[in-house]
Amino acid sequence: MKKLSLVLLAAVFTLSIYSCRETTENNETNVDDVEAEFEEAGQEIEEGAEEVGNEIEAGAEEVEAEVEGTDDI
């Protein structure tokens, strides 16, 4: 009876460790996914800021041309 109890206890312990390992692997995958999403979002923000900067620069050039009277209109 004592051997049976020890075998069952060892089996439960092994299953509990295996369950924790799967959870940890899933969390690591989720962390990798989150990091990838943050990097992608950062790149999109950087591209958007570059486009906005270009538009602001173009607008400033138009205003400057209007003020100097060198515009085509």
PyMOL Python script that loads the backbone (N, CA, C, O; Angstrom):
from pymol import cmd

cmd.read_pdbstr("""\
ATOM      1  N   MET A   1       0.826  -1.186   0.000  1.00  0.00           N
ATOM      2  CA  MET A   1       0.000   0.000   0.000  1.00  0.00           C
ATOM      3  C   MET A   1       0.876   1.258   0.000  1.00  0.00           C
ATOM      4  O   MET A   1       0.558   2.245  -0.662  1.00  0.00           O
ATOM      5  N   LYS A   2       1.963   1.211   0.737  1.00  0.00           N
ATOM      6  CA  LYS A   2       2.849   2.362   0.816  1.00  0.00           C
ATOM      7  C   LYS A   2       3.490   2.643  -0.549  1.00  0.00           C
ATOM      8  O   LYS A   2       3.649   3.801  -0.934  1.00  0.00           O
ATOM      9  N   LYS A   3       3.853   1.591  -1.272  1.00  0.00           N
ATOM     10  CA  LYS A   3       4.459   1.762  -2.600  1.00  0.00           C
ATOM     11  C   LYS A   3       3.451   2.370  -3.564  1.00  0.00           C
ATOM     12  O   LYS A   3       3.792   3.246  -4.360  1.00  0.00           O
ATOM     13  N   LEU A   4       2.216   1.904  -3.489  1.00  0.00           N
ATOM     14  CA  LEU A   4       1.177   2.438  -4.363  1.00  0.00           C
ATOM     15  C   LEU A   4       0.959   3.928  -4.104  1.00  0.00           C
ATOM     16  O   LEU A   4       0.804   4.709  -5.043  1.00  0.00           O
ATOM     17  N   SER A   5       0.949   4.315  -2.840  1.00  0.00           N
ATOM     18  CA  SER A   5       0.786   5.730  -2.490  1.00  0.00           C
ATOM     19  C   SER A   5       1.944   6.555  -3.033  1.00  0.00           C
ATOM     20  O   SER A   5       1.735   7.642  -3.571  1.00  0.00           O
ATOM     21  N   LEU A   6       3.154   6.049  -2.897  1.00  0.00           N
ATOM     22  CA  LEU A   6       4.325   6.771  -3.388  1.00  0.00           C
ATOM     23  C   LEU A   6       4.300   6.896  -4.908  1.00  0.00           C
ATOM     24  O   LEU A   6       4.672   7.939  -5.445  1.00  0.00           O
ATOM     25  N   VAL A   7       3.869   5.853  -5.604  1.00  0.00           N
ATOM     26  CA  VAL A   7       3.792   5.893  -7.064  1.00  0.00           C
ATOM     27  C   VAL A   7       2.736   6.910  -7.497  1.00  0.00           C
ATOM     28  O   VAL A   7       2.967   7.689  -8.422  1.00  0.00           O
ATOM     29  N   LEU A   8       1.584   6.905  -6.835  1.00  0.00           N
ATOM     30  CA  LEU A   8       0.535   7.871  -7.170  1.00  0.00           C
ATOM     31  C   LEU A   8       0.997   9.300  -6.870  1.00  0.00           C
ATOM     32  O   LEU A   8       0.739  10.213  -7.654  1.00  0.00           O
ATOM     33  N   LEU A   9       1.668   9.492  -5.757  1.00  0.00           N
ATOM     34  CA  LEU A   9       2.180  10.810  -5.408  1.00  0.00           C
ATOM     35  C   LEU A   9       3.201  11.281  -6.445  1.00  0.00           C
ATOM     36  O   LEU A   9       3.186  12.444  -6.849  1.00  0.00           O
ATOM     37  N   ALA A  10       4.084  10.384  -6.875  1.00  0.00           N
ATOM     38  CA  ALA A  10       5.079  10.722  -7.892  1.00  0.00           C
ATOM     39  C   ALA A  10       4.395  11.057  -9.216  1.00  0.00           C
ATOM     40  O   ALA A  10       4.822  11.979  -9.911  1.00  0.00           O
ATOM     41  N   ALA A  11       3.352  10.330  -9.570  1.00  0.00           N
ATOM     42  CA  ALA A  11       2.637  10.584 -10.814  1.00  0.00           C
ATOM     43  C   ALA A  11       1.964  11.958 -10.771  1.00  0.00           C
ATOM     44  O   ALA A  11       2.029  12.712 -11.741  1.00  0.00           O
ATOM     45  N   VAL A  12       1.324  12.279  -9.655  1.00  0.00           N
ATOM     46  CA  VAL A  12       0.667  13.583  -9.518  1.00  0.00           C
ATOM     47  C   VAL A  12       1.708  14.701  -9.566  1.00  0.00           C
ATOM     48  O   VAL A  12       1.484  15.726 -10.210  1.00  0.00           O
ATOM     49  N   PHE A  13       2.826  14.516  -8.901  1.00  0.00           N
ATOM     50  CA  PHE A  13       3.889  15.507  -8.901  1.00  0.00           C
ATOM     51  C   PHE A  13       4.421  15.727 -10.319  1.00  0.00           C
ATOM     52  O   PHE A  13       4.642  16.864 -10.736  1.00  0.00           O
ATOM     53  N   THR A  14       4.624  14.638 -11.051  1.00  0.00           N
ATOM     54  CA  THR A  14       5.122  14.734 -12.423  1.00  0.00           C
ATOM     55  C   THR A  14       4.132  15.475 -13.314  1.00  0.00           C
ATOM     56  O   THR A  14       4.534  16.321 -14.113  1.00  0.00           O
ATOM     57  N   LEU A  15       2.860  15.172 -13.187  1.00  0.00           N
ATOM     58  CA  LEU A  15       1.837  15.855 -13.980  1.00  0.00           C
ATOM     59  C   LEU A  15       1.761  17.344 -13.645  1.00  0.00           C
ATOM     60  O   LEU A  15       1.579  18.178 -14.532  1.00  0.00           O
ATOM     61  N   SER A  16       1.900  17.670 -12.368  1.00  0.00           N
ATOM     62  CA  SER A  16       1.825  19.079 -11.983  1.00  0.00           C
ATOM     63  C   SER A  16       3.016  19.858 -12.543  1.00  0.00           C
ATOM     64  O   SER A  16       2.855  21.000 -12.972  1.00  0.00           O
ATOM     65  N   ILE A  17       4.196  19.262 -12.546  1.00  0.00           N
ATOM     66  CA  ILE A  17       5.371  19.922 -13.121  1.00  0.00           C
ATOM     67  C   ILE A  17       5.197  20.064 -14.625  1.00  0.00           C
ATOM     68  O   ILE A  17       5.544  21.103 -15.187  1.00  0.00           O
ATOM     69  N   TYR A  18       4.674  19.055 -15.277  1.00  0.00           N
ATOM     70  CA  TYR A  18       4.452  19.114 -16.721  1.00  0.00           C
ATOM     71  C   TYR A  18       3.443  20.215 -17.063  1.00  0.00           C
ATOM     72  O   TYR A  18       3.615  20.921 -18.057  1.00  0.00           O
ATOM     73  N   SER A  19       2.411  20.366 -16.262  1.00  0.00           N
ATOM     74  CA  SER A  19       1.416  21.412 -16.490  1.00  0.00           C
ATOM     75  C   SER A  19       2.040  22.785 -16.368  1.00  0.00           C
ATOM     76  O   SER A  19       1.751  23.663 -17.180  1.00  0.00           O
ATOM     77  N   CYS A  20       2.875  22.991 -15.391  1.00  0.00           N
ATOM     78  CA  CYS A  20       3.533  24.284 -15.208  1.00  0.00           C
ATOM     79  C   CYS A  20       4.461  24.581 -16.379  1.00  0.00           C
ATOM     80  O   CYS A  20       4.557  25.727 -16.818  1.00  0.00           O
ATOM     81  N   ARG A  21       5.128  23.580 -16.878  1.00  0.00           N
ATOM     82  CA  ARG A  21       6.038  23.779 -17.996  1.00  0.00           C
ATOM     83  C   ARG A  21       5.274  24.230 -19.228  1.00  0.00           C
ATOM     84  O   ARG A  21       5.745  25.110 -19.949  1.00  0.00           O
ATOM     85  N   GLU A  22       4.120  23.658 -19.488  1.00  0.00           N
ATOM     86  CA  GLU A  22       3.320  24.063 -20.641  1.00  0.00           C
ATOM     87  C   GLU A  22       2.852  25.505 -20.487  1.00  0.00           C
ATOM     88  O   GLU A  22       2.867  26.270 -21.452  1.00  0.00           O
ATOM     89  N   THR A  23       2.442  25.873 -19.299  1.00  0.00           N
ATOM     90  CA  THR A  23       1.999  27.238 -19.051  1.00  0.00           C
ATOM     91  C   THR A  23       3.141  28.212 -19.282  1.00  0.00           C
ATOM     92  O   THR A  23       2.950  29.268 -19.885  1.00  0.00           O
ATOM     93  N   THR A  24       4.318  27.865 -18.808  1.00  0.00           N
ATOM     94  CA  THR A  24       5.478  28.729 -18.991  1.00  0.00           C
ATOM     95  C   THR A  24       5.802  28.880 -20.465  1.00  0.00           C
ATOM     96  O   THR A  24       6.107  29.983 -20.917  1.00  0.00           O
ATOM     97  N   GLU A  25       5.744  27.798 -21.221  1.00  0.00           N
ATOM     98  CA  GLU A  25       6.022  27.878 -22.647  1.00  0.00           C
ATOM     99  C   GLU A  25       4.984  28.749 -23.338  1.00  0.00           C
ATOM    100  O   GLU A  25       5.324  29.531 -24.225  1.00  0.00           O
ATOM    101  N   ASN A  26       3.732  28.625 -22.945  1.00  0.00           N
ATOM    102  CA  ASN A  26       2.686  29.458 -23.549  1.00  0.00           C
ATOM    103  C   ASN A  26       2.918  30.923 -23.211  1.00  0.00           C
ATOM    104  O   ASN A  26       2.732  31.786 -24.070  1.00  0.00           O
ATOM    105  N   ASN A  27       3.319  31.221 -21.985  1.00  0.00           N
ATOM    106  CA  ASN A  27       3.583  32.599 -21.597  1.00  0.00           C
ATOM    107  C   ASN A  27       4.762  33.161 -22.374  1.00  0.00           C
ATOM    108  O   ASN A  27       4.731  34.324 -22.777  1.00  0.00           O
ATOM    109  N   GLU A  28       5.800  32.364 -22.592  1.00  0.00           N
ATOM    110  CA  GLU A  28       6.943  32.833 -23.352  1.00  0.00           C
ATOM    111  C   GLU A  28       6.533  33.138 -24.788  1.00  0.00           C
ATOM    112  O   GLU A  28       7.002  34.112 -25.377  1.00  0.00           O
ATOM    113  N   THR A  29       5.666  32.314 -25.348  1.00  0.00           N
ATOM    114  CA  THR A  29       5.175  32.564 -26.699  1.00  0.00           C
ATOM    115  C   THR A  29       4.379  33.856 -26.715  1.00  0.00           C
ATOM    116  O   THR A  29       4.526  34.663 -27.632  1.00  0.00           O
ATOM    117  N   ASN A  30       3.536  34.062 -25.708  1.00  0.00           N
ATOM    118  CA  ASN A  30       2.746  35.283 -25.645  1.00  0.00           C
ATOM    119  C   ASN A  30       3.643  36.504 -25.498  1.00  0.00           C
ATOM    120  O   ASN A  30       3.371  37.547 -26.092  1.00  0.00           O
ATOM    121  N   VAL A  31       4.707  36.386 -24.714  1.00  0.00           N
ATOM    122  CA  VAL A  31       5.639  37.500 -24.549  1.00  0.00           C
ATOM    123  C   VAL A  31       6.298  37.812 -25.882  1.00  0.00           C
ATOM    124  O   VAL A  31       6.439  38.979 -26.246  1.00  0.00           O
ATOM    125  N   ASP A  32       6.701  36.786 -26.608  1.00  0.00           N
ATOM    126  CA  ASP A  32       7.299  37.003 -27.923  1.00  0.00           C
ATOM    127  C   ASP A  32       6.317  37.684 -28.868  1.00  0.00           C
ATOM    128  O   ASP A  32       6.692  38.578 -29.627  1.00  0.00           O
ATOM    129  N   ASP A  33       5.050  37.254 -28.818  1.00  0.00           N
ATOM    130  CA  ASP A  33       4.026  37.867 -29.665  1.00  0.00           C
ATOM    131  C   ASP A  33       3.833  39.338 -29.307  1.00  0.00           C
ATOM    132  O   ASP A  33       3.713  40.191 -30.187  1.00  0.00           O
ATOM    133  N   VAL A  34       3.803  39.625 -28.014  1.00  0.00           N
ATOM    134  CA  VAL A  34       3.604  41.004 -27.561  1.00  0.00           C
ATOM    135  C   VAL A  34       4.785  41.867 -27.981  1.00  0.00           C
ATOM    136  O   VAL A  34       4.604  42.994 -28.441  1.00  0.00           O
ATOM    137  N   GLU A  35       5.993  41.336 -27.823  1.00  0.00           N
ATOM    138  CA  GLU A  35       7.178  42.094 -28.237  1.00  0.00           C
ATOM    139  C   GLU A  35       7.141  42.390 -29.739  1.00  0.00           C
ATOM    140  O   GLU A  35       7.475  43.493 -30.170  1.00  0.00           O
ATOM    141  N   ALA A  36       6.736  41.406 -30.518  1.00  0.00           N
ATOM    142  CA  ALA A  36       6.651  41.602 -31.971  1.00  0.00           C
ATOM    143  C   ALA A  36       5.603  42.665 -32.300  1.00  0.00           C
ATOM    144  O   ALA A  36       5.824  43.502 -33.175  1.00  0.00           O
ATOM    145  N   GLU A  37       4.473  42.636 -31.609  1.00  0.00           N
ATOM    146  CA  GLU A  37       3.423  43.628 -31.839  1.00  0.00           C
ATOM    147  C   GLU A  37       3.900  45.029 -31.473  1.00  0.00           C
ATOM    148  O   GLU A  37       3.613  45.991 -32.186  1.00  0.00           O
ATOM    149  N   PHE A  38       4.636  45.148 -30.353  1.00  0.00           N
ATOM    150  CA  PHE A  38       5.157  46.457 -29.962  1.00  0.00           C
ATOM    151  C   PHE A  38       6.160  46.975 -30.988  1.00  0.00           C
ATOM    152  O   PHE A  38       6.154  48.161 -31.319  1.00  0.00           O
ATOM    153  N   GLU A  39       7.012  46.100 -31.486  1.00  0.00           N
ATOM    154  CA  GLU A  39       7.979  46.527 -32.489  1.00  0.00           C
ATOM    155  C   GLU A  39       7.272  46.985 -33.762  1.00  0.00           C
ATOM    156  O   GLU A  39       7.648  47.991 -34.364  1.00  0.00           O
ATOM    157  N   GLU A  40       6.249  46.240 -34.164  1.00  0.00           N
ATOM    158  CA  GLU A  40       5.489  46.607 -35.361  1.00  0.00           C
ATOM    159  C   GLU A  40       4.781  47.942 -35.157  1.00  0.00           C
ATOM    160  O   GLU A  40       4.769  48.789 -36.050  1.00  0.00           O
ATOM    161  N   ALA A  41       4.191  48.125 -33.976  1.00  0.00           N
ATOM    162  CA  ALA A  41       3.521  49.390 -33.683  1.00  0.00           C
ATOM    163  C   ALA A  41       4.526  50.536 -33.685  1.00  0.00           C
ATOM    164  O   ALA A  41       4.230  51.622 -34.182  1.00  0.00           O
ATOM    165  N   GLY A  42       5.706  50.298 -33.135  1.00  0.00           N
ATOM    166  CA  GLY A  42       6.747  51.324 -33.124  1.00  0.00           C
ATOM    167  C   GLY A  42       7.170  51.708 -34.524  1.00  0.00           C
ATOM    168  O   GLY A  42       7.388  52.886 -34.809  1.00  0.00           O
ATOM    169  N   GLN A  43       7.288  50.720 -35.406  1.00  0.00           N
ATOM    170  CA  GLN A  43       7.657  51.012 -36.789  1.00  0.00           C
ATOM    171  C   GLN A  43       6.566  51.815 -37.489  1.00  0.00           C
ATOM    172  O   GLN A  43       6.855  52.740 -38.248  1.00  0.00           O
ATOM    173  N   GLU A  44       5.314  51.455 -37.229  1.00  0.00           N
ATOM    174  CA  GLU A  44       4.205  52.190 -37.841  1.00  0.00           C
ATOM    175  C   GLU A  44       4.161  53.623 -37.334  1.00  0.00           C
ATOM    176  O   GLU A  44       3.885  54.544 -38.103  1.00  0.00           O
ATOM    177  N   ILE A  45       4.431  53.822 -36.046  1.00  0.00           N
ATOM    178  CA  ILE A  45       4.456  55.174 -35.494  1.00  0.00           C
ATOM    179  C   ILE A  45       5.588  55.974 -36.124  1.00  0.00           C
ATOM    180  O   ILE A  45       5.419  57.142 -36.473  1.00  0.00           O
ATOM    181  N   GLU A  46       6.736  55.335 -36.264  1.00  0.00           N
ATOM    182  CA  GLU A  46       7.885  56.012 -36.868  1.00  0.00           C
ATOM    183  C   GLU A  46       7.587  56.416 -38.318  1.00  0.00           C
ATOM    184  O   GLU A  46       7.906  57.530 -38.732  1.00  0.00           O
ATOM    185  N   GLU A  47       6.976  55.509 -39.082  1.00  0.00           N
ATOM    186  CA  GLU A  47       6.620  55.821 -40.466  1.00  0.00           C
ATOM    187  C   GLU A  47       5.588  56.944 -40.525  1.00  0.00           C
ATOM    188  O   GLU A  47       5.679  57.839 -41.366  1.00  0.00           O
ATOM    189  N   GLY A  48       4.610  56.889 -39.628  1.00  0.00           N
ATOM    190  CA  GLY A  48       3.587  57.937 -39.584  1.00  0.00           C
ATOM    191  C   GLY A  48       4.188  59.285 -39.230  1.00  0.00           C
ATOM    192  O   GLY A  48       3.820  60.305 -39.812  1.00  0.00           O
ATOM    193  N   ALA A  49       5.114  59.292 -38.276  1.00  0.00           N
ATOM    194  CA  ALA A  49       5.765  60.545 -37.902  1.00  0.00           C
ATOM    195  C   ALA A  49       6.587  61.099 -39.064  1.00  0.00           C
ATOM    196  O   ALA A  49       6.629  62.311 -39.279  1.00  0.00           O
ATOM    197  N   GLU A  50       7.229  60.224 -39.800  1.00  0.00           N
ATOM    198  CA  GLU A  50       8.005  60.655 -40.969  1.00  0.00           C
ATOM    199  C   GLU A  50       7.085  61.283 -42.014  1.00  0.00           C
ATOM    200  O   GLU A  50       7.409  62.323 -42.588  1.00  0.00           O
ATOM    201  N   GLU A  51       5.941  60.651 -42.259  1.00  0.00           N
ATOM    202  CA  GLU A  51       4.983  61.203 -43.232  1.00  0.00           C
ATOM    203  C   GLU A  51       4.450  62.552 -42.774  1.00  0.00           C
ATOM    204  O   GLU A  51       4.336  63.480 -43.575  1.00  0.00           O
ATOM    205  N   VAL A  52       4.125  62.666 -41.493  1.00  0.00           N
ATOM    206  CA  VAL A  52       3.623  63.937 -40.957  1.00  0.00           C
ATOM    207  C   VAL A  52       4.702  65.010 -41.083  1.00  0.00           C
ATOM    208  O   VAL A  52       4.413  66.150 -41.446  1.00  0.00           O
ATOM    209  N   GLY A  53       5.940  64.641 -40.783  1.00  0.00           N
ATOM    210  CA  GLY A  53       7.045  65.591 -40.919  1.00  0.00           C
ATOM    211  C   GLY A  53       7.191  66.079 -42.344  1.00  0.00           C
ATOM    212  O   GLY A  53       7.421  67.264 -42.583  1.00  0.00           O
ATOM    213  N   ASN A  54       7.056  65.166 -43.292  1.00  0.00           N
ATOM    214  CA  ASN A  54       7.146  65.544 -44.703  1.00  0.00           C
ATOM    215  C   ASN A  54       6.005  66.487 -45.095  1.00  0.00           C
ATOM    216  O   ASN A  54       6.217  67.450 -45.832  1.00  0.00           O
ATOM    217  N   GLU A  55       4.802  66.207 -44.603  1.00  0.00           N
ATOM    218  CA  GLU A  55       3.653  67.063 -44.910  1.00  0.00           C
ATOM    219  C   GLU A  55       3.826  68.446 -44.287  1.00  0.00           C
ATOM    220  O   GLU A  55       3.491  69.453 -44.911  1.00  0.00           O
ATOM    221  N   ILE A  56       4.342  68.500 -43.072  1.00  0.00           N
ATOM    222  CA  ILE A  56       4.568  69.786 -42.413  1.00  0.00           C
ATOM    223  C   ILE A  56       5.613  70.584 -43.185  1.00  0.00           C
ATOM    224  O   ILE A  56       5.466  71.789 -43.392  1.00  0.00           O
ATOM    225  N   GLU A  57       6.662  69.900 -43.603  1.00  0.00           N
ATOM    226  CA  GLU A  57       7.710  70.578 -44.367  1.00  0.00           C
ATOM    227  C   GLU A  57       7.156  71.124 -45.688  1.00  0.00           C
ATOM    228  O   GLU A  57       7.465  72.249 -46.078  1.00  0.00           O
ATOM    229  N   ALA A  58       6.343  70.323 -46.365  1.00  0.00           N
ATOM    230  CA  ALA A  58       5.744  70.774 -47.620  1.00  0.00           C
ATOM    231  C   ALA A  58       4.819  71.963 -47.375  1.00  0.00           C
ATOM    232  O   ALA A  58       4.803  72.911 -48.160  1.00  0.00           O
ATOM    233  N   GLY A  59       4.056  71.914 -46.299  1.00  0.00           N
ATOM    234  CA  GLY A  59       3.170  73.036 -45.966  1.00  0.00           C
ATOM    235  C   GLY A  59       3.954  74.298 -45.655  1.00  0.00           C
ATOM    236  O   GLY A  59       3.570  75.398 -46.052  1.00  0.00           O
ATOM    237  N   ALA A  60       5.065  74.126 -44.934  1.00  0.00           N
ATOM    238  CA  ALA A  60       5.904  75.285 -44.604  1.00  0.00           C
ATOM    239  C   ALA A  60       6.490  75.902 -45.862  1.00  0.00           C
ATOM    240  O   ALA A  60       6.589  77.124 -45.967  1.00  0.00           O
ATOM    241  N   GLU A  61       6.875  75.077 -46.804  1.00  0.00           N
ATOM    242  CA  GLU A  61       7.409  75.583 -48.069  1.00  0.00           C
ATOM    243  C   GLU A  61       6.343  76.351 -48.835  1.00  0.00           C
ATOM    244  O   GLU A  61       6.638  77.379 -49.445  1.00  0.00           O
ATOM    245  N   GLU A  62       5.101  75.861 -48.811  1.00  0.00           N
ATOM    246  CA  GLU A  62       4.004  76.567 -49.474  1.00  0.00           C
ATOM    247  C   GLU A  62       3.755  77.922 -48.823  1.00  0.00           C
ATOM    248  O   GLU A  62       3.561  78.928 -49.506  1.00  0.00           O
ATOM    249  N   VAL A  63       3.763  77.933 -47.485  1.00  0.00           N
ATOM    250  CA  VAL A  63       3.545  79.197 -46.770  1.00  0.00           C
ATOM    251  C   VAL A  63       4.674  80.171 -47.093  1.00  0.00           C
ATOM    252  O   VAL A  63       4.430  81.354 -47.334  1.00  0.00           O
ATOM    253  N   GLU A  64       5.893  79.677 -47.096  1.00  0.00           N
ATOM    254  CA  GLU A  64       7.043  80.526 -47.402  1.00  0.00           C
ATOM    255  C   GLU A  64       6.934  81.099 -48.821  1.00  0.00           C
ATOM    256  O   GLU A  64       7.220  82.275 -49.044  1.00  0.00           O
ATOM    257  N   ALA A  65       6.526  80.271 -49.762  1.00  0.00           N
ATOM    258  CA  ALA A  65       6.370  80.737 -51.138  1.00  0.00           C
ATOM    259  C   ALA A  65       5.266  81.773 -51.223  1.00  0.00           C
ATOM    260  O   ALA A  65       5.388  82.731 -51.986  1.00  0.00           O
ATOM    261  N   GLU A  66       4.210  81.612 -50.475  1.00  0.00           N
ATOM    262  CA  GLU A  66       3.092  82.558 -50.472  1.00  0.00           C
ATOM    263  C   GLU A  66       3.542  83.887 -49.886  1.00  0.00           C
ATOM    264  O   GLU A  66       3.222  84.953 -50.412  1.00  0.00           O
ATOM    265  N   VAL A  67       4.278  83.810 -48.803  1.00  0.00           N
ATOM    266  CA  VAL A  67       4.737  85.043 -48.143  1.00  0.00           C
ATOM    267  C   VAL A  67       5.723  85.793 -49.040  1.00  0.00           C
ATOM    268  O   VAL A  67       5.675  87.020 -49.123  1.00  0.00           O
ATOM    269  N   GLU A  68       6.601  85.073 -49.699  1.00  0.00           N
ATOM    270  CA  GLU A  68       7.600  85.716 -50.548  1.00  0.00           C
ATOM    271  C   GLU A  68       7.028  86.124 -51.909  1.00  0.00           C
ATOM    272  O   GLU A  68       7.647  86.891 -52.647  1.00  0.00           O
ATOM    273  N   GLY A  69       5.863  85.614 -52.223  1.00  0.00           N
ATOM    274  CA  GLY A  69       5.235  85.963 -53.487  1.00  0.00           C
ATOM    275  C   GLY A  69       5.810  85.205 -54.666  1.00  0.00           C
ATOM    276  O   GLY A  69       5.670  85.641 -55.808  1.00  0.00           O
ATOM    277  N   THR A  70       6.448  84.090 -54.414  1.00  0.00           N
ATOM    278  CA  THR A  70       7.030  83.321 -55.494  1.00  0.00           C
ATOM    279  C   THR A  70       6.183  82.110 -55.874  1.00  0.00           C
ATOM    280  O   THR A  70       6.636  81.229 -56.605  1.00  0.00           O
ATOM    281  N   ASP A  71       4.968  82.077 -55.378  1.00  0.00           N
ATOM    282  CA  ASP A  71       4.116  80.928 -55.716  1.00  0.00           C
ATOM    283  C   ASP A  71       3.550  81.106 -57.124  1.00  0.00           C
ATOM    284  O   ASP A  71       3.582  82.197 -57.693  1.00  0.00           O
ATOM    285  N   ASP A  72       3.044  80.029 -57.658  1.00  0.00           N
ATOM    286  CA  ASP A  72       2.545  80.046 -59.025  1.00  0.00           C
ATOM    287  C   ASP A  72       1.103  80.496 -59.117  1.00  0.00           C
ATOM    288  O   ASP A  72       0.593  80.690 -60.220  1.00  0.00           O
ATOM    289  N   ILE A  73       0.442  80.665 -58.009  1.00  0.00           N
ATOM    290  CA  ILE A  73      -0.980  81.010 -58.026  1.00  0.00           C
ATOM    291  C   ILE A  73      -1.182  82.488 -58.043  1.00  0.00           C
ATOM    292  O   ILE A  73      -2.321  82.956 -58.059  1.00  0.00           O
TER     293      ILE A  73
END
""", "prot")
cmd.dss("prot")
cmd.show_as("cartoon", "prot")
cmd.util.cbc("prot")
cmd.orient("prot")
